[in-house]
């Protein structure tokens, strides 16, 4: 039996999650500031005591399906489409409580499904047994996402170096998993770069100065997929695999469908400087490697 203290913690987080879900449905859509406002109302002091809490909660909410997130215009925008509890049918079935009915009937069975680097629950729910029929996320990654060559023309636009005027520029360094400030015109070698324009968010480019080519990435969540296909990156530049734990740097942005497929196959997720999907089912790992291996003809 769980301790009374643990039960109080679980109930508190579930109550906050139900409140957040109701607030997101009420607002329907918004920017990051509105999401933070909803989180403040739902979680209270937790958002004030941890400056990364709202950002981690938004990421966790996207991975779990509480909301959809877009940064196509450079600014974070979110919206919701769910109208009840989430039932994820996959090899690792999960149920995520978002309603008063769940709070009333299932509180004792919940556990953290996504936590932050300090172990604070971000998404709570329940791992289920065998699930049938399976959902979209029970399929291989290559069957969920389109092949790069089929969408390349939608994701990439070649632009002259002089077309953009920016306030700040940064290059992503796979060895550190960080964005570092750089001078685009002094940059040597090919890189994934991002630039903040004066009155908008980040724009993403693959910069290949030796070839005199600069590719603007039209959909930011695909930035690292595009970079993988255009730059001499390896699978290990994006992912770290320790046993069945799949990790990538928090700065790495991947399509939401890919993250949800990994979440569906994992027992839990930890969000911090590294995002770690834990105890991932083997077919998901094989499918992920195959998706990126196709780009290298493997």
Secondary structure as GFF3:
##gff-version 3
##sequence-region A 1 298
A	DSSP	alpha_helix	4	27	.	.	.	ID=ss1
A	DSSP	beta_strand	29	31	.	.	.	ID=ss2
A	DSSP	alpha_helix	32	43	.	.	.	ID=ss3
A	DSSP	alpha_helix	45	49	.	.	.	ID=ss4
A	DSSP	alpha_helix	53	64	.	.	.	ID=ss5
A	DSSP	beta_strand	68	70	.	.	.	ID=ss6
A	DSSP	beta_strand	77	79	.	.	.	ID=ss7
A	DSSP	beta_strand	86	88	.	.	.	ID=ss8
A	DSSP	beta_strand	94	96	.	.	.	ID=ss9
A	DSSP	alpha_helix	100	105	.	.	.	ID=ss10
A	DSSP	three_ten_helix	107	109	.	.	.	ID=ss11
A	DSSP	beta_strand	111	116	.	.	.	ID=ss12
A	DSSP	beta_strand	121	127	.	.	.	ID=ss13
A	DSSP	three_ten_helix	136	138	.	.	.	ID=ss14
A	DSSP	alpha_helix	141	144	.	.	.	ID=ss15
A	DSSP	alpha_helix	148	155	.	.	.	ID=ss16
A	DSSP	beta_strand	156	158	.	.	.	ID=ss17
A	DSSP	three_ten_helix	161	163	.	.	.	ID=ss18
A	DSSP	beta_strand	168	173	.	.	.	ID=ss19
A	DSSP	beta_strand	178	181	.	.	.	ID=ss20
A	DSSP	three_ten_helix	184	186	.	.	.	ID=ss21
A	DSSP	beta_strand	190	196	.	.	.	ID=ss22
A	DSSP	beta_strand	202	208	.	.	.	ID=ss23
A	DSSP	three_ten_helix	209	211	.	.	.	ID=ss24
A	DSSP	beta_strand	213	217	.	.	.	ID=ss25
A	DSSP	three_ten_helix	220	222	.	.	.	ID=ss26
A	DSSP	alpha_helix	223	230	.	.	.	ID=ss27
A	DSSP	alpha_helix	235	238	.	.	.	ID=ss28
A	DSSP	beta_strand	240	242	.	.	.	ID=ss29
A	DSSP	beta_strand	245	249	.	.	.	ID=ss30
A	DSSP	alpha_helix	256	265	.	.	.	ID=ss31
A	DSSP	beta_strand	268	271	.	.	.	ID=ss32
A	DSSP	beta_strand	274	278	.	.	.	ID=ss33
A	DSSP	alpha_helix	282	293	.	.	.	ID=ss34
A	DSSP	three_ten_helix	294	296	.	.	.	ID=ss35
###
